Amino acid sequence: MAAESARGAAWLRRLAERASRRVVLRRKLRMPAGDLVLVVTPASALSYWRRDITRVDPQLLALAQEFVRPGHVVWDIGANVGLFAFAAASMAGLTGGVLAVEPDGWLASLLVRSKELNRGKTADVTVLQVAVADSVSIRQLCVAERGLSANFLEGAGGSTQAGGIRARRPVVAVSLDWLRDQFAKPDVVKIDVEGAEGECLRGAERLLAEGRPILLCEVGPGSRESVGELLRRHGYDLFDGAIPAAQRRSLATPAWSTVAIPHERTPGFGGISGV
């Protein structure tokens, strides 16, 4: 009975995912400075059917509120429908700036629509339709069979949430160091690139050595050793972003939700211990 119930639930989920593929919704994002309206799609994740998307990823929103300050420049690498990008834009205020990087053309178009709806309420949001890798190149974007939030670069592995590959599309890929030469230096960089985080950070040698941003990075099991070594080499302390700030202690290896802070900046973050 349990197996049949699980199969039935999986079938209903697949049906809902297929029915959501071209649906576009306006949803409210509640932030301390005032509500924002985002243009989203449940084709990204079924949770975007919620009317109040503040509950879609409360941990991610909490990190935006914890680390983004008025006037900050924030880069959102793997912006999807912009939950973090616009939360960061709200926290950064009119004197800040946000670069939202998203390789999927349809999702990038939704980001532009959200930008227009919130113009004058937040930091300016620049939308850039590219992927991020270790060099400037042409890559294949694998479009997930399930939610578009699980799209991944060919060769990066992706995650089990992809449920297979629906299509492959050529995309321009750039490096974080290339972005550093084109845009304002970031104070905070959020990275969610579905298995490509190691490659992404390999293309950020100058940014990490000279720019010293705080990183909020989703790190999969296959990348933890290489990402940890690279960040420690650049003098970053690693913490688990899923743990309340007062309880965080320095990690030997990255967590799924990694907060990486330059060692010289760690003492300025409340209860966080760098040792």
Backbone as numpy.savetxt, mean C-alpha at the origin, in Angstrom:
# Nx Ny Nz CAx CAy CAz Cx Cy Cz
-20.41 -32.54 6.10 -21.23 -31.33 6.10 -20.38 -30.06 6.10
-19.31 -30.11 6.91 -18.44 -28.93 6.98 -17.78 -28.66 5.64
-17.36 -29.74 4.96 -16.71 -29.58 3.65 -17.69 -29.03 2.63
-18.93 -29.54 2.66 -19.94 -29.04 1.73 -20.26 -27.57 1.99
-20.33 -27.20 3.28 -20.59 -25.81 3.64 -19.47 -24.90 3.14
-18.22 -25.36 3.29 -17.07 -24.57 2.84 -17.09 -24.41 1.32
-17.43 -25.49 0.61 -17.49 -25.40 -0.85 -18.61 -24.44 -1.29
-19.74 -24.50 -0.57 -20.84 -23.60 -0.88 -20.47 -22.15 -0.66
-19.75 -21.87 0.46 -19.32 -20.50 0.75 -18.33 -20.01 -0.29
-17.42 -20.90 -0.71 -16.44 -20.52 -1.73 -17.13 -20.22 -3.06
-18.15 -21.02 -3.42 -18.89 -20.80 -4.66 -19.61 -19.46 -4.63
-20.24 -19.14 -3.50 -20.95 -17.86 -3.36 -19.97 -16.69 -3.45
-18.79 -16.86 -2.84 -17.79 -15.79 -2.89 -17.33 -15.56 -4.33
-17.06 -16.65 -5.06 -16.64 -16.49 -6.45 -17.73 -15.81 -7.28
-18.97 -16.17 -7.01 -20.09 -15.55 -7.72 -20.14 -14.06 -7.43
-19.98 -13.68 -6.14 -19.99 -12.27 -5.76 -18.82 -11.52 -6.37
-17.66 -12.16 -6.44 -16.49 -11.51 -7.03 -16.69 -11.26 -8.52
-17.27 -12.22 -9.22 -17.51 -12.04 -10.65 -18.55 -10.95 -10.90
-19.58 -10.91 -10.05 -20.64 -9.91 -10.20 -20.15 -8.50 -9.87
-19.02 -8.40 -9.17 -18.50 -7.10 -8.73 -17.49 -6.49 -9.69
-17.15 -7.18 -10.76 -15.97 -6.82 -11.55 -16.02 -5.43 -12.16
-17.16 -4.93 -12.54 -17.22 -3.59 -13.13 -18.04 -2.63 -12.30
-18.28 -2.98 -11.05 -19.08 -2.12 -10.17 -18.20 -0.99 -9.63
-18.72 0.23 -9.65 -18.04 1.40 -9.08 -18.99 2.05 -8.08
-18.46 2.35 -6.90 -19.27 2.91 -5.81 -18.60 4.14 -5.23
-19.40 5.03 -4.67 -18.87 6.12 -3.85 -19.04 5.73 -2.39
-17.95 5.82 -1.64 -17.98 5.41 -0.25 -17.33 6.47 0.63
-17.77 6.51 1.89 -17.29 7.51 2.83 -16.11 6.97 3.63
-15.08 7.79 3.74 -13.92 7.49 4.58 -13.87 8.53 5.70
-14.07 8.08 6.92 -14.10 8.99 8.06 -12.69 9.22 8.59
-12.25 10.47 8.61 -10.94 10.85 9.11 -11.10 11.95 10.15
-10.11 12.11 11.04 -10.22 13.13 12.10 -10.47 14.54 11.58
-9.91 14.86 10.41 -10.07 16.22 9.86 -11.37 16.38 9.08
-12.14 15.31 8.93 -13.38 15.39 8.19 -13.54 14.23 7.22
-14.78 13.94 6.85 -15.06 12.82 5.97 -14.59 13.09 4.55
-14.12 12.03 3.90 -13.76 12.08 2.48 -14.68 11.13 1.72
-14.80 11.35 0.42 -15.56 10.45 -0.44 -14.59 9.81 -1.43
-14.56 8.48 -1.44 -13.68 7.76 -2.35 -14.51 6.99 -3.38
-13.99 6.94 -4.59 -14.59 6.13 -5.65 -13.87 4.78 -5.60
-14.60 3.72 -5.27 -13.99 2.41 -5.06 -14.72 1.36 -5.87
-14.18 0.15 -5.85 -14.83 -0.96 -6.52 -14.69 -2.22 -5.68
-15.77 -2.97 -5.48 -15.65 -4.27 -4.81 -14.91 -5.30 -5.65
-14.57 -4.94 -6.89 -13.70 -5.80 -7.69 -12.29 -5.83 -7.10
-11.96 -4.85 -6.29 -10.69 -4.85 -5.58 -10.74 -5.80 -4.39
-11.79 -5.64 -3.58 -12.04 -6.50 -2.43 -13.52 -6.37 -2.08
-14.16 -7.47 -1.76 -15.60 -7.44 -1.50 -15.96 -6.54 -0.33
-15.01 -6.26 0.54 -15.28 -5.40 1.69 -15.63 -3.97 1.27
-15.35 -3.61 0.02 -15.71 -2.26 -0.43 -17.20 -2.11 -0.73
-17.97 -3.18 -0.57 -19.42 -3.03 -0.59 -19.90 -2.28 0.66
-19.09 -2.25 1.73 -19.47 -1.53 2.95 -19.72 -0.06 2.63
-20.71 0.53 3.29 -20.95 1.96 3.09 -19.88 2.81 3.77
-19.40 2.37 4.92 -18.34 3.09 5.63 -17.05 2.29 5.48
-16.18 2.72 4.58 -14.98 1.93 4.30 -13.88 2.14 5.34
-14.16 2.95 6.36 -13.21 3.09 7.46 -12.93 1.74 8.10
-13.89 0.81 7.99 -13.73 -0.51 8.61 -13.08 -1.54 7.70
-12.76 -1.16 6.47 -12.15 -2.13 5.54 -10.78 -2.58 6.03
-9.92 -1.64 6.42 -8.57 -1.98 6.90 -8.19 -1.00 8.01
-8.76 -1.18 9.20 -8.51 -0.22 10.30 -7.03 -0.14 10.70
-6.30 -1.24 10.55 -4.88 -1.23 10.90 -4.10 -0.30 9.98
-4.38 -0.36 8.69 -3.69 0.51 7.73 -4.02 1.98 8.01
-5.27 2.26 8.30 -5.66 3.64 8.60 -5.00 4.12 9.89
-4.87 3.23 10.87 -4.22 3.60 12.12 -2.75 3.96 11.88
-2.08 3.25 10.98 -0.68 3.57 10.67 -0.57 4.92 9.97
-1.52 5.22 9.10 -1.51 6.55 8.46 -1.65 7.64 9.51
-2.54 7.44 10.47 -2.76 8.46 11.50 -1.58 8.54 12.46
-0.88 7.44 12.65 0.25 7.44 13.57 1.49 8.12 12.98
1.76 7.91 11.70 3.05 8.32 11.14 3.00 9.53 10.20
1.84 9.87 9.66 1.78 11.00 8.73 1.43 12.27 9.50
2.22 13.31 9.30 2.06 14.58 10.00 1.74 15.69 8.99
1.15 16.79 9.45 0.88 17.92 8.55 2.15 18.34 7.80
2.02 18.54 6.51 3.15 18.95 5.68 3.97 17.80 5.13
3.70 16.57 5.54 4.47 15.43 5.05 4.22 15.16 3.57
5.25 14.62 2.93 5.12 14.04 1.60 5.08 12.52 1.77
4.07 11.90 1.19 3.85 10.47 1.35 3.78 9.81 -0.01
4.46 8.69 -0.16 4.34 7.87 -1.36 3.56 6.61 -1.01
2.55 6.28 -1.81 1.79 5.06 -1.64 2.08 4.17 -2.84
2.90 3.15 -2.62 3.33 2.26 -3.70 2.43 1.02 -3.69
1.60 0.92 -4.70 0.55 -0.10 -4.72 -0.70 0.48 -4.10
-1.18 1.59 -4.68 -2.23 2.38 -4.03 -3.61 1.75 -4.13
-3.84 0.87 -5.13 -5.13 0.24 -5.31 -6.22 1.31 -5.44
-7.28 1.30 -4.63 -8.34 2.32 -4.75 -8.06 3.55 -3.89
-6.94 3.55 -3.14 -6.53 4.77 -2.46 -6.90 4.89 -1.00
-7.23 3.80 -0.33 -7.59 3.89 1.09 -6.48 4.55 1.89
-5.24 4.07 1.74 -4.13 4.68 2.47 -3.77 6.03 1.88
-3.76 6.15 0.56 -3.33 7.40 -0.08 -4.17 8.58 0.41
-5.49 8.41 0.46 -6.34 9.53 0.84 -6.39 9.72 2.36
-6.22 8.64 3.12 -6.07 8.81 4.56 -4.81 9.62 4.85
-3.71 9.30 4.15 -2.46 10.05 4.32 -2.62 11.49 3.87
-3.36 11.70 2.76 -3.57 13.05 2.27 -4.34 13.88 3.28
-5.30 13.25 3.96 -6.05 13.95 5.00 -5.14 14.33 6.16
-4.29 13.40 6.58 -3.39 13.67 7.71 -2.32 14.71 7.33
-1.82 14.68 6.09 -0.77 15.61 5.66 -1.31 17.03 5.49
-2.61 17.15 5.21 -3.21 18.48 5.10 -2.81 19.20 3.82
-3.28 20.42 3.70 -3.11 21.16 2.46 -1.65 21.51 2.16
-0.77 21.45 3.16 0.65 21.76 2.93 1.46 20.53 2.56
0.85 19.35 2.59 1.57 18.12 2.26 1.35 17.70 0.82
1.76 16.48 0.51 1.58 15.94 -0.83 1.62 14.44 -0.80
0.88 13.80 -1.71 0.83 12.34 -1.79 1.04 11.92 -3.23
1.91 10.93 -3.42 2.11 10.29 -4.72 1.49 8.90 -4.64
0.42 8.67 -5.40 -0.27 7.38 -5.41 0.14 6.62 -6.66
0.87 5.53 -6.49 1.42 4.75 -7.60 0.61 3.46 -7.76
0.01 3.28 -8.92 -0.85 2.11 -9.16 -0.73 1.68 -10.62
-0.31 0.42 -10.89 -0.11 0.00 -12.27 -1.39 -0.34 -13.03
-2.46 -0.71 -12.34 -3.70 -1.07 -13.02 -4.41 0.18 -13.51
-4.66 0.26 -14.81 -5.22 1.47 -15.40 -6.59 1.82 -14.87
-7.45 0.82 -14.68 -8.80 1.10 -14.19 -8.77 1.62 -12.76
-7.96 0.98 -11.90 -7.85 1.45 -10.52 -7.25 2.86 -10.48
-6.27 3.13 -11.34 -5.68 4.47 -11.39 -6.73 5.51 -11.78
-7.64 5.14 -12.69 -8.69 6.09 -13.08 -9.64 6.38 -11.91
-9.86 5.40 -11.04 -10.69 5.63 -9.86 -9.99 6.56 -8.87
-8.68 6.42 -8.77 -7.90 7.32 -7.92 -8.04 8.77 -8.39
-8.00 8.97 -9.69 -8.15 10.33 -10.24 -9.52 10.89 -9.89
-10.55 10.07 -10.00 -11.89 10.52 -9.67 -12.00 10.88 -8.19
-11.39 10.09 -7.32 -11.39 10.41 -5.89 -10.64 11.71 -5.61
-9.56 11.91 -6.32 -8.81 13.16 -6.17 -9.69 14.36 -6.47
-10.46 14.30 -7.54 -11.32 15.43 -7.90 -12.42 15.66 -6.88
-12.96 14.58 -6.32 -14.02 14.72 -5.32 -13.53 15.36 -4.03
-12.24 15.22 -3.73 -11.70 15.71 -2.46 -10.77 16.90 -2.63
-10.77 17.49 -3.81 -9.89 18.62 -4.07 -10.17 19.75 -3.07
-9.11 20.28 -2.47 -9.24 21.36 -1.51 -9.47 20.91 -0.08
-9.67 19.61 0.12 -9.90 19.08 1.47 -8.65 18.44 2.06
-7.73 18.03 1.19 -6.56 17.25 1.61 -5.32 17.75 0.89
-4.20 17.13 1.23 -2.99 17.33 0.43 -3.27 16.95 -1.02
-2.56 17.57 -1.94 -2.71 17.21 -3.35 -2.24 15.78 -3.57
-3.01 15.01 -4.32 -2.68 13.62 -4.62 -2.33 13.51 -6.10
-1.09 13.11 -6.38 -0.64 12.86 -7.75 -0.78 11.37 -8.03
-1.47 11.02 -9.10 -1.68 9.62 -9.47 -0.74 9.26 -10.60
0.05 8.21 -10.41 1.02 7.77 -11.42 0.75 6.31 -11.75
0.42 6.03 -13.02 0.09 4.67 -13.43 1.35 3.95 -13.90
2.09 3.42 -12.95 3.27 2.59 -13.23 3.37 1.53 -12.14
4.17 0.51 -12.42 4.56 -0.45 -11.39 5.91 -0.02 -10.81
6.28 -0.59 -9.68 7.59 -0.30 -9.09 8.36 -1.61 -8.95
9.58 -1.61 -9.47 10.45 -2.78 -9.44 11.87 -2.30 -9.09
12.89 -3.05 -9.49 14.25 -2.66 -9.16 14.92 -1.83 -10.25
14.22 -1.64 -11.39 14.80 -0.87 -12.49 13.68 -0.41 -13.41
14.03 0.51 -14.30 13.07 0.97 -15.31 12.99 -0.09 -16.41
11.78 -0.58 -16.68 11.63 -1.69 -17.61 10.16 -1.83 -18.00
9.89 -2.76 -18.89 8.52 -3.16 -19.21 8.29 -4.52 -18.56
7.23 -4.61 -17.77 6.91 -5.85 -17.06 5.50 -6.29 -17.39
5.15 -7.46 -16.96 3.80 -7.99 -17.11 3.08 -7.91 -15.76
1.92 -7.22 -15.78 1.06 -7.19 -14.60 0.09 -8.35 -14.68
0.12 -9.22 -13.69 -0.80 -10.35 -13.63 -2.06 -9.90 -12.90
-3.18 -9.90 -13.60 -4.45 -9.47 -13.03 -5.07 -10.66 -12.32
-5.33 -10.50 -11.03 -5.81 -11.59 -10.20 -7.19 -12.07 -10.64
-7.41 -13.35 -10.57 -8.71 -13.93 -10.87 -9.74 -13.46 -9.85
-9.30 -13.24 -8.62 -10.22 -12.80 -7.57 -10.15 -11.27 -7.46
-9.80 -10.73 -6.28 -9.80 -9.28 -6.11 -8.58 -8.62 -6.74
-8.79 -7.43 -7.31 -7.69 -6.70 -7.95 -6.63 -6.25 -6.95
-6.96 -6.25 -5.66 -5.95 -5.91 -4.66 -4.83 -6.95 -4.63
-5.06 -8.11 -5.25 -4.05 -9.17 -5.29 -3.28 -9.20 -6.62
-3.46 -8.20 -7.49 -2.66 -8.12 -8.72 -1.18 -8.15 -8.37
-0.36 -8.72 -9.25 1.07 -8.80 -8.94 1.90 -8.80 -10.21
3.17 -8.42 -10.07 4.10 -8.44 -11.20 4.54 -9.87 -11.48
4.56 -10.23 -12.77 5.05 -11.56 -13.13 6.47 -11.73 -12.62
6.72 -12.85 -11.99 8.02 -13.11 -11.40 8.09 -12.80 -9.93
7.08 -12.08 -9.41 7.08 -11.70 -7.99 6.41 -12.75 -7.12
5.67 -13.66 -7.73 5.05 -14.72 -6.95 3.61 -14.45 -6.58
3.28 -13.22 -6.19 1.92 -12.91 -5.78 1.56 -13.58 -4.48
0.25 -13.71 -4.22 -0.21 -14.34 -2.99 -1.34 -15.31 -3.31
-1.69 -16.14 -2.33 -2.77 -17.10 -2.52 -4.11 -16.40 -2.73
-4.21 -15.12 -2.36 -5.45 -14.38 -2.52 -5.77 -14.09 -3.98
-4.78 -14.23 -4.86 -5.01 -13.95 -6.28 -6.00 -14.94 -6.89
-5.94 -16.20 -6.45 -6.85 -17.20 -6.98 -6.61 -17.55 -8.43
-5.41 -17.28 -8.92 -5.10 -17.51 -10.33 -4.94 -16.20 -11.08
-4.67 -16.30 -12.37 -4.41 -15.13 -13.21 -5.50 -15.02 -14.26
-6.18 -13.87 -14.27 -7.25 -13.61 -15.24 -6.69 -13.10 -16.56
-5.63 -12.27 -16.47 -5.04 -11.68 -17.67 -3.64 -11.19 -17.34
-2.85 -10.96 -18.39 -1.54 -10.35 -18.26 -1.50 -9.10 -19.12
-0.98 -8.00 -18.55 -0.94 -6.74 -19.28 0.45 -6.14 -19.15
1.02 -5.62 -20.24 2.32 -4.95 -20.14 2.18 -3.62 -19.40
3.12 -3.36 -18.50 3.12 -2.10 -17.76 4.55 -1.56 -17.70
4.64 -0.25 -17.60 5.94 0.39 -17.35 6.28 0.22 -15.87
7.49 -0.20 -15.60 7.98 -0.29 -14.22 9.11 0.71 -14.01
9.14 1.33 -12.85 10.22 2.26 -12.49 10.74 1.84 -11.12
11.84 2.42 -10.72 12.39 2.14 -9.39 12.07 3.28 -8.44
12.18 3.00 -7.15 11.98 4.05 -6.16 13.04 5.14 -6.30
14.26 4.76 -6.66 15.29 5.79 -6.87 14.95 6.65 -8.08
14.35 6.08 -9.12 13.90 6.87 -10.26 12.83 7.86 -9.81
11.88 7.40 -9.01 10.84 8.30 -8.50 11.46 9.42 -7.67
12.50 9.10 -6.93 13.16 10.11 -6.09 13.70 11.26 -6.94
14.12 10.96 -8.16 14.66 12.00 -9.03 13.56 12.83 -9.70
12.32 12.35 -9.63 11.23 13.04 -10.32 10.27 13.77 -9.39
10.19 13.34 -8.13 9.17 13.86 -7.22 9.81 14.28 -5.89
9.03 15.01 -5.10 9.51 15.48 -3.80 9.89 14.30 -2.91
10.95 14.47 -2.14 11.44 13.41 -1.24 10.37 13.05 -0.22
10.09 11.75 -0.04 9.02 11.36 0.87 9.48 11.30 2.33
8.55 11.61 3.21 8.75 11.38 4.65 8.30 9.99 5.04
7.27 9.49 4.37 6.70 8.17 4.63 6.45 7.48 3.30
6.82 6.19 3.22 6.55 5.39 2.02 5.81 4.12 2.46
4.61 3.93 1.91 3.86 2.69 2.14 4.04 1.80 0.92
4.36 0.52 1.14 4.62 -0.42 0.06 3.75 -1.66 0.23
2.91 -1.92 -0.76 2.10 -3.14 -0.78 2.08 -3.62 -2.22
3.03 -4.49 -2.55 3.24 -4.87 -3.95 3.19 -6.38 -4.16
2.49 -7.08 -3.30 2.14 -8.49 -3.51 3.33 -9.37 -3.90
4.34 -9.38 -3.05 5.48 -10.27 -3.26 6.68 -9.63 -3.92
6.53 -8.40 -4.46 7.64 -7.73 -5.13 8.38 -6.76 -4.21
8.12 -6.84 -2.89 8.71 -5.86 -1.98 10.24 -5.93 -1.95
10.81 -7.12 -2.08 12.27 -7.23 -2.10 12.86 -6.54 -3.32
12.28 -6.80 -4.48 12.73 -6.15 -5.71 12.52 -4.65 -5.64
11.38 -4.24 -5.12 11.07 -2.82 -4.99 12.14 -2.11 -4.15
12.52 -2.71 -3.03 13.50 -2.08 -2.14 14.92 -2.16 -2.69
15.20 -3.15 -3.53 16.52 -3.20 -4.18 16.71 -2.01 -5.11
15.62 -1.44 -5.59 15.71 -0.26 -6.43 15.63 1.04 -5.66
15.91 0.98 -4.35 15.76 2.17 -3.49 17.02 2.46 -2.69
18.17 2.07 -3.22 19.41 2.23 -2.45 19.66 3.69 -2.06
19.53 4.61 -3.02 19.78 6.02 -2.70 18.70 6.61 -1.82
17.45 6.22 -2.07 16.35 6.73 -1.25 16.54 6.33 0.21
16.92 5.08 0.45 17.09 4.62 1.83 18.33 5.21 2.47
19.40 5.36 1.70 20.66 5.86 2.26 20.61 7.36 2.52
19.93 8.11 1.64 19.96 9.57 1.73 18.62 10.18 2.13
17.50 9.61 1.66 16.20 10.18 1.96 15.68 9.83 3.34
15.96 8.59 3.77 15.63 8.09 5.11 14.15 8.19 5.47
13.25 7.78 4.58 11.82 7.82 4.93 11.47 6.70 5.89
10.37 6.88 6.61 9.75 5.78 7.34 9.05 4.89 6.31
9.16 3.58 6.48 8.55 2.63 5.57 7.43 1.86 6.28
6.30 1.74 5.62 5.20 0.89 6.07 5.04 -0.15 4.98
5.54 -1.35 5.22 5.73 -2.31 4.13 5.12 -3.67 4.47
4.25 -4.15 3.58 3.75 -5.51 3.69 4.83 -6.44 3.17
5.26 -7.39 4.00 6.37 -8.28 3.64 5.89 -9.73 3.71
5.91 -10.41 2.57 5.50 -11.80 2.52 6.58 -12.73 3.02
6.23 -13.98 3.35 7.20 -14.94 3.90 8.42 -15.14 3.01
8.23 -15.14 1.70 9.35 -15.38 0.80 10.34 -14.24 0.70
9.96 -13.06 1.22 10.83 -11.88 1.11 11.46 -11.47 2.44
11.07 -12.09 3.52 11.45 -11.56 4.84 12.95 -11.53 5.07
13.64 -12.59 4.69 15.08 -12.62 4.94 15.81 -11.54 4.14
15.52 -11.45 2.84 16.22 -10.47 2.01 15.83 -9.04 2.36
14.55 -8.80 2.64 14.12 -7.45 3.02 14.73 -7.05 4.36
14.76 -7.96 5.31 15.35 -7.66 6.60 16.83 -7.31 6.49
17.56 -8.10 5.69 18.99 -7.83 5.53 19.22 -6.48 4.89
18.45 -6.16 3.86 18.63 -4.89 3.16 18.33 -3.70 4.08
17.24 -3.78 4.83 16.86 -2.65 5.69 17.83 -2.50 6.87
18.29 -3.60 7.44 19.27 -3.49 8.53 20.58 -2.89 8.01
20.96 -3.26 6.78 22.19 -2.70 6.19 22.09 -1.19 6.04
20.88 -0.70 5.83 20.68 0.74 5.69 20.36 1.42 7.02
20.48 0.71 8.12 20.30 1.33 9.43 18.85 1.58 9.82
17.98 0.65 9.46 16.57 0.74 9.84 16.27 -0.21 10.99
15.44 0.24 11.93 14.90 -0.61 12.97 13.53 -1.10 12.51
13.24 -2.38 12.76 12.02 -3.01 12.26 11.05 -3.30 13.40
9.76 -3.04 13.13 8.72 -3.26 14.13 7.49 -3.86 13.47
6.65 -4.46 14.30 5.40 -5.04 13.80 4.30 -4.00 13.90
3.80 -3.56 12.73 2.78 -2.53 12.71 1.44 -2.99 13.21
1.25 -4.31 13.37 -0.01 -4.83 13.89 -0.10 -4.74 15.40
1.01 -4.39 16.04 1.07 -4.29 17.51 0.96 -2.83 17.91
0.21 -2.50 18.97 0.12 -1.11 19.43 1.51 -0.52 19.67
1.68 0.76 19.37 2.99 1.41 19.42 3.70 1.21 20.75
2.99 1.32 21.86 3.62 1.22 23.18 4.17 -0.17 23.46
3.71 -1.16 22.71 4.16 -2.54 22.95 5.19 -3.02 21.94
5.53 -2.18 20.98 6.45 -2.62 19.92 7.88 -2.70 20.43
8.56 -3.74 19.96 9.98 -3.91 20.21 10.66 -4.27 18.89
11.92 -3.96 18.79 12.66 -4.20 17.55 12.65 -5.67 17.17
12.45 -5.94 15.87 12.38 -7.30 15.35 13.68 -7.71 14.67
13.96 -9.00 14.72 15.11 -9.52 13.99 14.79 -9.69 12.51
13.55 -10.07 12.22 13.11 -10.23 10.83 11.80 -9.47 10.64
11.49 -9.03 9.42 10.27 -8.27 9.19 9.01 -9.07 9.53
7.96 -8.34 9.89 6.64 -8.93 10.09 5.82 -8.75 8.82
4.61 -9.33 8.79 3.74 -9.12 7.64 3.50 -7.63 7.42
3.15 -6.92 8.50 2.96 -5.46 8.45 4.16 -4.81 9.13
5.20 -4.54 8.35 6.45 -4.03 8.90 6.47 -2.51 8.93
6.84 -1.95 10.08 7.17 -0.55 10.19 8.69 -0.47 10.30
9.32 0.22 9.35 10.78 0.35 9.35 11.13 1.82 9.55
11.87 2.11 10.63 12.20 3.48 10.99 13.72 3.64 11.01
14.25 4.68 10.36 15.69 4.92 10.45 16.13 4.97 11.90
17.24 4.31 12.20 17.66 4.18 13.59 17.75 5.52 14.30
18.21 6.56 13.58 18.37 7.86 14.22 17.03 8.51 14.56
15.93 8.02 13.99 14.61 8.59 14.25 13.78 7.77 15.23
14.22 6.56 15.54 13.42 5.67 16.39 13.09 6.27 17.75
14.01 6.95 18.44 13.66 7.47 19.78 12.51 8.47 19.77
12.16 9.03 18.63 11.10 10.02 18.59 9.70 9.44 18.50
9.57 8.09 18.55 8.27 7.49 18.36 7.80 6.77 19.62
7.39 7.58 20.57 6.66 7.10 21.76 7.29 5.92 22.44
6.47 4.85 22.59 6.91 3.68 23.33 7.75 2.73 22.53
8.01 3.03 21.25 8.81 2.13 20.44 10.21 2.02 21.00
10.68 0.79 21.10 12.04 0.56 21.58 12.90 0.09 20.43
14.02 0.75 20.25 14.91 0.38 19.16 15.88 -0.73 19.53
15.80 -1.21 20.76 16.72 -2.26 21.18 15.94 -3.41 21.78
